[in-house]
Amino acid sequence: MVKHLSLFGLVFVFSSITFPHSSSISPTLQPRALKSFYLKNIQAAKNCPYELVIKTSCSSTTYTRDKISLAFGNSYGNEVYIKRLDDPSSGTFERCSTDSFQIKGPCVDDVCYLYMLRTGSDGWKPESLKIYGSYTKTETFNYNKFLPNGVWYGFNVCGRASESAIM
């Protein structure tokens, strides 16, 4: 019994030291559609760098020419919005691919919501999206579902107080 507790303790300490700034939204949490989503008008401040790493599912369409928009933020009202993330001529979002995007936007710490909007007729199934930033811990959002057309679709784990400000 002591041996198992010690091993557990070592694994816990090692994972805390090795991965201190990374978290994943609960794997059981499913993305959902929003009836309305109002973008905040705070895009003037673009002083924080982010890297978005998007993995397209192997069960997605071969490729997509659809327009992909994205918004993420925190419970304090800070939001990053990308009007068009993809470039249809560059081969982004092909089946089984991983695409990285370097963007700048307002500084957002503790990202707690992420929504994507797909507009078009091809279809697209993201598997996961990771957000890396200098002032925020790495967050992973697991989709693994086809995005509906023309609807903001994603996650909000900010809490009740901030949900009304986001919706």
Helices and strands as residue ranges (DSSP letters): H 2-18, E 22-24, E 32-33, E 48-56, E 67-73, E 79-82, G 88-90, E 98-105, E 113-119, E 126-133, E 136-142, E 152-156, H 160-166
